[in-house]
Each structure stands twice: as structure tokens, then as C-alpha cells.
Amino acid sequence: MLLNLFNEMRAAKVPVSVRELLDLHHALQKGVVFADMDAFYYLARAILVKDERHFDKFDRAFAAYFKGLENLDQHIEALIPDEWLRKEFERSLSDEERAQIQSLGGLDKLIEEFKKRLEEQKERHAGGNKWIGTGGTSPFGSGGFNPEGIRVGEAGKRQGKAVKVWDQREYKNLDDQVELGTRNIKLALRRLRKFAREGAAEELDIDGTIDHTARDAGLLNIQMRPERRNTVKLLLLFDIGGSMDAHVKVCEELFSACKTEFKHLEYYYFHNFVYESVWKNNLRRTSERFSTFDLLHKYGDDYKVIFVGDAAMAPYEITQPGGSVEHWNEEAGYVWMQRFMEKFRKIIWINPYPKQAWDYTASTHLVRDLIEDKMYPLTLQGLEDGMRYLSK
């Protein structure tokens, strides 16, 4: 039966393999879940989906698969006599629960009355004794105080007195095009990794300890080794102020994630476009500035460079001397960007604006041309594409 679920996954473009399908079969055979739709949903997602970007595709495939099973259920129900089902249900009730149901005229009467009131009710209701609502004494609703009834939904605190539950649960799909939080940014940045062991020997080398202990006839010989670290060197340059004020939060999240993921990280600020100087402290940007020439000479060409900005400005800020809106720049901005391109092997530009909006500003076209079209949107997919290029 799970072959149909596998086919739905493939049709929805979820990258799932036969090995993962067999793992799901094995988990079911071991009884990891049984007769619980929610538990099976999470188990199947954990085994079949290896990337959060595909959660929404998985949900669609899962829903399509179980829509077919619902139709099968209806067919099976038509083959099973009603009295069999009713007797099986009644066997699961205690004497007290049977008495509670009988107080409303029996189970048939309870379900019939529920359907009738559901058809008659036209609006939300709370606190009463008849309509389907919350917090009242009606036998239908949620969070009420009737000693027997049908619970509908999750509104209000449960009283534990329902003899039947009707509930619909909704799940929100994930999208790989939304702006990122710090956790998702970290996941995307991990594509840019090059590990090596450097520095002092501070980490226990378990394999080395076992090997040397065996060589010494069982005499414990503890071996240490340097910690394994990401050796990628990253130079971040953030556009700050003006139109970038609307993107402060996501830029802070990106900055925070980068500081966590990269040991060799340097950062600077600029406004709109890079000129002859940059700065590290925005409160002192007029008095404490760093020469861009010094920056180009200080950092080796093995640094990966990321510019973060919306690239939205007047075109003359890029093409003309004196184009800066804050000072007189002797050389045009594009000259400085050409120097960056000549010095560093890998440069990208991360743009917080959606990709479909880039065509509406001439300056964005200029920037894309200068960096050889290596501009990426600040989305999960865009960030992963950028990290994949830098890691080549």
C-alpha cells in the first residue's frame, strides 16, 4: 500500500529513494506507530524527507495519498454492517459512559441531534446550552461542562467529558522562498564549509586513544587533537541606512548566523555602494573609517566576499565621480567594484528584495553586470545557491 505513497512523493518532486521507503516499512513492522495518523505523518516525514524545503511538497503528496485511502475507507464501511460497528463501539464504553449517552436518548439520538443543530446554526456561539460552541453546557462544542456530548475542535480547556470527538487539524506548509530566520540561514550557510584541524590539541581523539592504548598493551594512552573547524574565510560588507532600514532585521539574522558558522569572519559597512572607505562602527562612521585600499591589501584572495544590499540607488552613484549622496568620491563606485573583482576570486551580492523586483531599478542591472550576474535573493534557495557558488 505504501507504494502509492511513494509514487505520490515522486510525482510531487520529493527526492525520495527506495531505500527510504524500505526504512519506513521496517519502522512500521517494528510497531513504531500504530493506528495513529499524526504519528504516521511525522514518522513518514522524518524518514522520507531529508530537507525542510520539501515539507510543503510532502504535505501535498501525503494529502493526495490519504484522499485515496478515505475513498477506500468509505467503500470498506459500506461492506461492514452498521450493527457490527455499533456493537464494537459500545463494547469500549464503561457503564457510566453508557448511562451518560442514554441520558440524551442513546447514541443514535446524540448523533442525530448534532447533525440537526449543525445545519441550523449560522454563527459562532459561546457559553450557551443549545448551540455548538465553547465554554457552555451544550452537549456539542469544546471547553464546556456538559457531562456527555461531542467535542468539536480545540477551543477552550478540555473538561474530559466528551463521548466522541470531531476535530480537524491544519498544517502550514513551508516555503523555500520566504525570508529567513537565523536558524534557517545557518542551515543554508553550512553549504560553505571546508573543515580542517588547526591550533592547540584540545579535543579528545577517541580513535587515536584506542589505537595507542592497544599498541601499549592496554596501558591507557590518551591522545588529543585540534578541534575541527570551518576554515573558510569570509569578508562581509553590509549596505546600511536609507532603503536598507526596512531590512535591518533579516540582515541582523544573517550577520548573527555568519558569526556562528565562520571562525574567520571580517565585516564592514558602506552606504549604497562601496567607495574609498568603509567602517565598522556606525556610531563613529565619520571619525573611524577604514581605507578600502587597505582592505584590498589586508585580506588575501582566498577570502570569499559577500556584499549585502538592495542595490537600489541612483545610477550615477555607481557610474560617476562625486555620485555618493554623503561625500565627494574622487573615483566612481564601479572602479572600486572592479578592484574587488580583480582581487578576490569569489564574490556574490545578496539582495533582500525579491528577484522579480530587480528589473525595476536601473542600478540593480548595473550591479549585476559588475559582479558578473552573481546576485542572489535573500531566501533559503537564493542563499544556498550563493553558498554553492562560493564553495566551488
N, C-alpha and C positions, 0 to 999 in steps of 0.2 A: 504493500500500500504506500510505503514511503517513496517508491519510485516516482509517483505522481508529484509529490512534494519536491523531489529532486528536479524533475522536469520543469516545474513552475519556477524554481530558483534559476535554472539555466535560462529560461525564457525571459526572466526579469533582469538578466545580465549580472546575477550574483556569481562571483568567481568561486564556485564550489566544485569539489572533486569527489570521485567515487570513494576515495579513502575516508573523507569526512562523513559521507553517507553511511559507510560501514561502521564508523565510530558511533554514530547516532543509533544505529541498530543495536550495537553492542551495549550501549548505555541503557536502552530500553529493555534488553534481555536481562540485564542485571537489576532491573527494577529501580533505577534512579528516580524515575517518575512513574506514576500510575494514575490514570483516570483523573488527571488534573490538567485542564487546558492551559492555564497560566504557566504552570511548571514546565509543561512540554514546550511552550513558546520560548521560554528563557533557555531551556536546555538546548533546543534546536538552534537558537540564535548563537549561543556560546560555541557550539561545535561547528556549525556551518559557515558562520560569518567571521572573518578574520580582520575586518577593517570597519570602523564605525561609519565610514562613508556609505556603506551598503546597507545600513539598518533600514532605511526607508524602502529600498528595493525588496529586502527580505520581508518587511511587513506586508507589502503588496502581494508578494508571492504566497506568503502564509495565508493571507485572507482569501486569495483565489483558490488555494488548495482546500481550505476548510469550508468554503462555499459549496464545493462539490460534495464534501462529506455531509453537510447539512441536508442536501438533497437526498443523499443516501440514507441518512437518519430518518427522513420523512417516509421513505419507501419501506424501511425496516419496521417503523412504527405502524405502518398500515398493515403489515403482516402479523403483528403481535396483538392478540385480543386485548381490549381495554381492561377487562376484568383481571387479566394476569398482572398488568402493570399496577392496577389499583391495589390488588392484594399484596404485591411486593412492597408497595409504599406503606400500606397500613401495618405491615409486619415490623417496619422500622420505627414505629411510633410507640411511645410509652403510654401507659394507661392514662396518665394525666393529660398528655397531648391529645389522645383520642377524645377525652371529655371536653377539652377546650374547643376542638373542631366541631363536636356535636352541639356545643352551645350556640353555634351560628347556623345549625341545621345540617351539618355534615360537610364533607369536603366538596361535594358537588355544588352545594349551596354557596360555599365560600368562593369558589372559582367563578361561578355564575354571577354572583353579586359584584365581584371585582371587575369583570368584563362590562357589566352594565354601568357601573359608576365611571369607568374609564371612558366610555362612549359619551356619557352625559356631561362630564367635567370639561370646561372650556378654558380654565385659567389655573395658575398656581394657587395652592391653598396651604395654610399653615395653622395649626393649633385647634382644629375643629374635631367634630366627632362623626363626620359622614364622608367628606371627600378625601381623595388620595392626596396626602400632603405630608407635612413634617410636624413633629412635636405635639400631636394631638392624641385623641383617644379613638380615632377611626381605626378599623382593622386593616386599613391599607395605607402604606406610606413608609416613612422612615423616621426613626428617632422618637416614636410616640410611646404611649403607655398602655395600649390595648393588650390584654393578656393573651390574645390569639389573633393571628392575622397574617398578611403577606407583606414582607418588606420589599420596597421598591427603591433602588438606589442607595446612596451613602450619606444623604443629608442628615446631619444631627448625630447625636451619640446613640449608639445601639442600646436597646434595653434587653436584648436576648430573648424576646418572647415571640418572634415570628415563627409560624409553622411552615412557611415557604418563602423563598427569596427570588425576586426578579431583579437582575442587575445588569447594566450594560457598561462595559469598561472601554475607555478610549485611550489610544496611544498616539503620541505625537511623533511624526516622522522626523528623522534627522536629515539635514541638507548639507552637502559639501560646498555650497555657495554662500553660506551665511558668514558674517563677520565672526571673528574668532574670540574665544576666551583664552586665558593664559594656558589652561591645560591642553586644549587642542593645538595651540601654537607650539607648545613643547613637543607634541607628537609629530607635527609636521617638520619641525626643525631637526628632529633626530635623523632625518634622511641625510643631513650634512654631518657625517661623523667619520673620523679617522682615528682609531684608537692606538695608543702606544703606552708603554710603561716608562715613566720618567720620574726623576727625583729620588728622594730617600726611600729606602726599603721599609715601608710602614705597614704592609699588608701581609697577612699570613699566607704563605704558599703551601696549600694543602698537599698538592701532588708532589712538590719538591720535598716536603717534610716526610711523606710516606716513603719516597724513594731513598732519601738519605738515611732514614731510620732503618730501612731494610738492609741497606749497604753496611750499616754499623751493627749488624746482628741484633737488631731490636732495641738498641740504645736510642732513646728519643733524641732526634737531631732536628730542632725546629729551624725552618727556612723562611725567610722573609723576602718580599719583593716590592718594588714600587707600585703604587696604585695605578690602575689602568684608567687613563683619561682621554678625553676627546682632544686631539692635538690640532684641530682646525683653528686657524687664526682668522678672526673676523673683525672688520672695520665697519662700524655703523655710522651713518650720517643722517640725522633726522632734520627734516624741514619743520620749523617751529613758528607759530604765530600766524596771524591772518586767517586764511581759509582753512588752515590746519587745526584751528581751535576746535572745530567740530569733530576732529578725530583724535583728540587727546587721549581718551580712554583706551581705545584699541592700540594706540601707539605705546601707551604705558604697559599694556599687557604684553605687547611684542618685546619691549625692552626688558621687562621682568623675565620673560621666558628665555631670552637670549643670555641674560646674565647667569641664569641657572644652567643652561646647556653648554655654554662655551667658557672654558677657562681662559683662553687667550682672546679677550674681547676689548676693543677700544671703541669709543664713541665720541661724536662731536655733533654740534648743532649748526644749522645755517638757516637763512630765511629765503624762501622761494627758490633760489639757485645758489650754487657754490661759486664763490669769488676768491679773492686773495687771502681771506682769513675766515676762520671758523672759531667756535668757542665751546666750552664745556659747562659753564655755569650761566644760566640765563639771567640771573640777578646781576651778574657782573660782565655782561657781554660787551659793554662799551669800554671796559677797562682791562679785561683779561681775555685777550684774543690770541689765537694761535695761527701762525703763518701757514697757509696751505702749501707753500713751497717746502716748509719744514716737514709737514705731514707727509708729503710725497717722498721725501728723502728718508724719513724716520722708519717707515714701515716697508718691509720687503715685499717683493712681488708675489710671495706665497700667501699674502693676506687675501681673503675673499671680501669684496666690498659690496655693501648694500646701502643704497640710498632709499630713504622712506619719505615720500611726499606726494602731494596730489598733482604736481606738475601743472597746476593751473595758475597762470600769471600772464602778464602782457608779453608778447613775443620779443619786444625789444629788451626785456630783462635778460634774455638769453643771447640775443644777436648783436647788441650794441654796447660799446663802452659807455659808462655813465648810465646804464639801464637799470641799475639797482634802485629800489624805491627808498633805501635807507642811507646810501652814501654814494660818492662818486667812485665807480670802479674803473681803473685805468684800462683794463682789458675786459673784453666781452666774456660773458659767462661760458659760452661754448668753447672758448680757448682753454679754460680750466678743465672742462669735462674731457676735452681731447687729451689733456695731460694725464688725467686719471686713466683713460682708456689705454694710453701708451705705456703707463707704468704697471698697472695691475692686469693679471691675466683673466680674472673672472670678476665681472661687475654686473649687478642687476639693480633694477629700480622697483620697489614695492609701492603700489598706488592704492590708497584706501578707497578710492572711488570705484564703482562697478565698471567692468570693462566696457560695457555698452555705452557708457557716458564719455569715454575718452575721445571719441570723434568730434565732440562739440567744442573742444578748445584747441586752437592752433598750437599753443605752447606744448601740449601733450605730444603732438606729432613731432615737434622739434626734438623733444627729449628722447622719444623713442628712436628717432633717426640717429641721435648722438650715441646712444648706448646699444646700437645695432639691434633694436627691437627686443631687448631683454627686459621688458617691463611686465610685471605680473600683478594681478589684483590681490588685495589682502583678504583672501578667502582660503579655506583649507586646501582646495585644489590648486589655487594660484601659488600658495606658499610652498606646497610640495613640489610643484613644477620648478619653482625658482631654486629650491634646495637641490633638486635633481640636477639642474644645470651646473650649479656651483660645485657639486661633488664630482663631476666628470673629470 
